[in-house]
Amino acid sequence: MTKTTVRIATGIGSLRASIAAATLALALPTLAAAQIGVELQRPVHMQGYWDHNANDPGIIGTVTFAAKGTKNRVFGATAVQAYMDPMQGTQVFTNATMAPVITVEGSKDLVDSMMGAPANKKVNVFGMFIAQPSANFILMSVHIEPGPKPGASGSSKTPTNN
């Protein structure tokens, strides 16, 4: 009976040590990222147009996205807002990862909607950006605004940051 009690106590201690080691192993990358001011995971709202570059009116920066089964597309952002340490602009992505392309994931409908939107329609997306170990953007919502982009088809308006 004594041996069983000792083994159980040793087993629990070993389990506690294993849990502590696993917790520390998971926390170290986060602690290291915090030291250099990088969030590894954060909610992001973004809007803009496909196939635009930073020189186009109203575009504040560009981000290249890809999804399984699609080719890379350049997204000209008109607004980017990150949460859980608020930050604005495309540096949300570039400060957190060195990856040249961010992989879009989520339900097939959301991914197809975002990646398949025409260049003349404003795309509004909300998702979780996960910087490490690889750059992923997990979609939670996608809205494609109806009608052509401001400035298209003879309109004198340009995209705005709203």
C-alpha positions as CSV (number, residue, x, y, z in Angstrom):
1,M,0.0,0.0,0.0
2,T,2.9,2.4,0.8
3,K,4.5,1.8,-2.6
4,T,1.3,2.6,-4.4
5,T,0.9,5.8,-2.4
6,V,4.4,6.8,-3.2
7,R,4.0,6.1,-6.9
8,I,0.8,8.1,-7.0
9,A,2.5,11.0,-5.3
10,T,5.5,10.7,-7.6
11,G,3.1,10.5,-10.6
12,I,1.2,13.6,-9.6
13,G,4.5,15.4,-9.0
14,S,5.8,14.3,-12.4
15,L,2.5,15.4,-14.0
16,R,2.8,18.8,-12.3
17,A,6.4,19.1,-13.5
18,S,5.3,18.2,-17.0
19,I,2.4,20.7,-17.0
20,A,4.8,23.4,-15.7
21,A,7.4,22.6,-18.4
22,A,4.7,22.6,-21.2
23,T,3.3,25.9,-19.9
24,L,6.8,27.5,-19.8
25,A,7.6,26.1,-23.3
26,L,4.4,27.7,-24.7
27,A,5.0,31.0,-22.8
28,L,8.6,31.5,-23.9
29,P,7.9,32.5,-27.5
30,T,5.2,34.9,-26.3
31,L,7.5,36.4,-23.7
32,A,10.3,36.8,-26.3
33,A,7.8,38.4,-28.7
34,A,6.7,40.8,-25.9
35,Q,10.3,41.8,-25.3
36,I,10.6,43.0,-28.9
37,G,7.0,44.5,-29.1
38,V,5.5,41.9,-31.4
39,E,2.0,40.3,-30.9
40,L,1.9,36.7,-32.1
41,Q,-1.9,36.6,-32.3
42,R,-4.3,39.5,-32.6
43,P,-7.8,40.3,-34.0
44,V,-7.6,42.6,-37.1
45,H,-10.2,44.5,-39.1
46,M,-9.1,45.5,-42.6
47,Q,-10.6,47.1,-45.6
48,G,-9.4,47.9,-49.1
49,Y,-9.3,46.7,-52.7
50,W,-7.5,43.9,-54.5
51,D,-4.8,44.5,-57.1
52,H,-4.0,48.1,-55.9
53,N,-0.7,49.4,-54.8
54,A,0.5,52.0,-52.3
55,N,0.6,54.7,-55.0
56,D,-3.1,54.5,-55.7
57,P,-5.3,57.2,-54.1
58,G,-6.5,56.3,-50.6
59,I,-4.3,53.2,-50.3
60,I,-2.2,53.3,-47.1
61,G,-0.2,50.1,-47.8
62,T,-0.3,46.7,-49.4
63,V,-0.3,43.2,-48.1
64,T,0.1,40.0,-50.2
65,F,-2.4,37.2,-49.4
66,A,-2.8,33.6,-50.7
67,A,-5.1,30.8,-49.9
68,K,-5.0,27.1,-50.7
69,G,-5.8,26.7,-54.4
70,T,-5.4,30.4,-55.2
71,K,-2.6,32.5,-56.5
72,N,-1.1,35.4,-54.5
73,R,-3.1,38.6,-54.6
74,V,-2.0,42.1,-53.5
75,F,-4.5,43.8,-51.3
76,G,-4.4,47.6,-51.2
77,A,-5.5,48.5,-47.7
78,T,-7.5,51.7,-47.1
79,A,-7.7,50.9,-43.3
80,V,-6.2,48.4,-40.9
81,Q,-7.1,48.2,-37.2
82,A,-5.5,45.7,-34.9
83,Y,-6.9,45.0,-31.4
84,M,-5.2,43.7,-28.2
85,D,-2.6,46.3,-28.3
86,P,-4.2,48.7,-30.7
87,M,-2.3,49.4,-33.8
88,Q,-3.2,50.9,-37.2
89,G,-1.8,50.5,-40.7
90,T,-0.2,47.6,-42.6
91,Q,2.7,47.5,-40.1
92,V,0.3,45.3,-38.1
93,F,1.4,42.6,-40.5
94,T,5.0,43.6,-41.4
95,N,6.1,44.3,-37.8
96,A,5.0,40.8,-36.7
97,T,6.3,38.6,-39.5
98,M,9.0,38.4,-42.1
99,A,6.8,36.2,-44.3
100,P,6.3,37.8,-47.8
101,V,2.8,36.2,-48.1
102,I,0.1,35.8,-45.5
103,T,-2.0,32.7,-45.8
104,V,-5.8,33.2,-45.6
105,E,-7.8,30.4,-43.8
106,G,-11.3,29.9,-42.6
107,S,-14.5,28.5,-44.0
108,K,-14.5,27.9,-47.7
109,D,-17.3,30.4,-48.2
110,L,-15.4,33.2,-46.4
111,V,-12.0,32.4,-48.1
112,D,-13.7,32.2,-51.5
113,S,-15.5,35.5,-50.9
114,M,-12.4,37.4,-49.9
115,M,-10.0,35.9,-52.4
116,G,-12.5,36.1,-55.3
117,A,-13.7,39.6,-54.8
118,P,-13.3,41.8,-57.9
119,A,-10.7,44.7,-57.8
120,N,-13.4,47.3,-58.1
121,K,-15.3,46.3,-54.9
122,K,-14.3,47.3,-51.4
123,V,-13.5,44.3,-49.2
124,N,-14.1,44.5,-45.4
125,V,-12.7,41.6,-43.4
126,F,-12.3,40.7,-39.8
127,G,-10.1,37.9,-38.5
128,M,-7.4,36.7,-36.3
129,F,-3.8,37.3,-37.5
130,I,-1.4,34.7,-36.2
131,A,2.2,35.8,-36.9
132,Q,4.2,32.7,-35.7
133,P,5.2,30.1,-36.7
134,S,3.9,31.1,-40.1
135,A,1.8,34.1,-41.1
136,N,-1.9,33.2,-41.1
137,F,-5.1,35.3,-41.3
138,I,-8.1,33.3,-40.0
139,L,-11.2,34.9,-41.4
140,M,-14.2,35.4,-39.1
141,S,-16.3,37.7,-41.4
142,V,-16.1,39.1,-45.0
143,H,-18.2,41.8,-46.5
144,I,-17.9,42.9,-50.1
145,E,-19.5,46.2,-50.7
146,P,-22.0,46.5,-53.6
147,G,-21.3,48.8,-56.5
148,P,-18.0,49.9,-58.1
149,K,-15.1,51.4,-56.1
150,P,-15.3,55.2,-55.7
151,G,-13.3,56.7,-58.6
152,A,-14.4,54.0,-61.0
153,S,-16.8,54.5,-63.9
154,G,-16.4,58.3,-64.1
155,S,-16.8,59.0,-60.4
156,S,-14.5,61.7,-59.0
157,K,-14.3,60.1,-55.5
158,T,-11.3,58.2,-54.3
159,P,-11.2,55.5,-51.6
160,T,-11.2,56.9,-48.1
161,N,-10.0,55.5,-44.8
162,N,-13.3,54.7,-43.1
